[in-house]
Amino acid sequence: TITNETGQDANVIYIYSDGKLKRTLTNVEFDENNQYTFELIPDDIGGGQITFVVGYVNPNKEDGTEKTPDKLQSEAEEQAGNHQYQITYKDVNGIKICCYAICADEPEEFIDQWLESMSGADYICVLVTKRANDNYFQLKEYQKQDKYKNKLIVDENAITPWRFDVARNESMKLIPEDSDVLICTDIDERLDPDFWNDLRKIVFEHPNFNRIFYRYAWSHDEKGNPKWVFWYDKITQAKGWKWKFPVHEALVCSDDSYEGQYYMPEDKIYLHHYPDQTKSRSSYLGLLKQRVEECPEDLYGLYYLAREYSFVDDYANGLITA
């Protein structure tokens, strides 16, 4: 869908790929929202990027009669390059996905499995949140492999005092400037192989998206089948987003120009969660208290804190919080 933002009449769209005119659409009629929807064909797409230029050609002769389609087409092509307004997109295969994560003290096999699962990304950024941690050295070894040499970015930074939003925001500083779309995952999560192409397609169709949702299996039964599945929302644009709250952190955006919420196919579960049952989460109670102190009207924070009190059998404080 192309929007005519010239403020003038337009009835022609020029499609360029790799700097060459691929196709000229004439007799274009923009709707009441100044939009026109059409399908790209394989010949429109080269490699790199696609540019759409909006123009106008008088459809009538001097005597007021309509020009033939061939005449209109030839005049439109003669004027190609004279119009200033244009919209440029990367082609679907040129969209760069960056996956970013934080870790420390993760089992070696978790790192191995997670990294293999994320290998469809163009960039994989990992911040190890403790100094001289085994995970850091393990990931640095992976960087030497041809498969990850130009895509795996690793750094270490001791986050003290600990809070998840600070750690994730620090990890975002590793993201390359030419990334188009981001997804944040945890080391105990695995992405379906279909995810990468499906995400590129939806970003190509909606380049100015605000949020993209996907199905997430938070738990599995004893046979490995998804048990608790819901929509998840850790995909964002590459610019303008940051994390907020010490724990159960959420993404917030400072850029109000992004528009629209879109959903990846609901018949696919794209992300699976396989938690490390031996890992302690005892820090959550203190972090949730801190969250509520910082944002006392945050209903999610109050809910999570009340729930956390129930986990430690402190029902009195749980009831007070609720």
Residue, then its C-alpha position, 0 to 999 in steps of 0.5 A: t500500500i502506497t500513500n500519496e503524500t505529495g499534496q497533489d494529484a497523482n495517477v502514476i507509480y514508478i517501481y525502481s529496484d537497485g536504481k533501475l526502473k522495473r515497472t510503471l503503473t498508470n491509471v492509478e486511483f488513490d482512495e479517500n485516504n490517499q492510498y493505493t494497494f497493488e501486488l508486487i511481481p517477481d520482476d519488481i524485486g531485485g536485491g537491496q531495496i525497492t523505491f516507489v515514486v509517485g507522479y502525475v501524467n495528464p490522462n487527456k489530450e488537448d481536445g479533452t479526449e482520453k489518451t490511449p493506454d499505450k500513449l499514457q504509458s509512454e508519456a509516464e515512462e518519459q517522465a520517469g525521474n522527474h518526480q521528487y516524492q518517493i518511498t524506499y523499502k528494503d526488499v523482503n530478503g534484505i530486511k535485517i533481523c537482530c536478536y538480542a539477549i542477556c545471560a550469566d551462569e547459564p548451563e553450557e547446553f542452554i547456550d548451545q541450543w539457544l544459539e543454534s535456534m537464533s542462527g536465522a537472525d542477521y545479528i545475534c547480540v548477547l550481553v553477559t551480565k557478570r565479569a569473567n563469566d563462563n558464558y562469556f568465554q563460551l560465546k567468544e569461542y562461538q564467534k570464531q566459527d564461520k557460521y557466527k563470525n559476522k553475526l554474533i556480537v558479545d560483550e560483558n558488563a557487570i550490572t550492579p545493583w541488578r535489575f532486568d531493565v538496565a541489563r536489557n537496555e545495556s544489551m541493546k547498545l550492542i545492536p548494529e545500526d543497520s538492523d531493521v527489526l529486533i526480537c528479544t529472547d531469553i536463553d531458555e527459549r527456542l525459535d521455530p525455523d519458520f520465524w525468520n522468513d515469516l517475520r521478514k514478510i510482515v515487516f516488508e508489508h508493514p515497515n512502519f509497524n508499532r508492534i508485531f505479536y507472535r504465539y508463545a508456548w510458555s510451558h509444555d506437557e510431559k510429552g513435550n507438547p505446548k501446554w500454555v500458549f499465548w500471544y507475545d510481544k518482544i518484537t520492535q522497530a530498531k529505534g525508539w524502544k527501551w525496557k522499563f521496570p526492575v523485573h517483569e520488565a516491559l518495552v516502551c517507546s518514545d517514538d509516536s510515528y510508528e503505527g499499527q499492531y500486526y499478528m504473525p500467523e496464529d496457526k504457528i507457535y514461533l517461540h518455545h520456553y524450556p525453563d531451567q528448573t534449577k535456577s533460583r528466582s529469589s531476587y524477584l520479590g525484592l525487585l517487585k517491591q522496588r517496582v511498586e515503590e517506583c510506580p505505585e499505580d502500576l497494576y501489573g506490578l501490584y499483581y506480580l508482587a501479590r503473586e510473589y508473596s503467595f509463592v513464599d507463603d506470605y499471604a498477609n502481605g499478598l492480601i494487603t498488596a492485592 
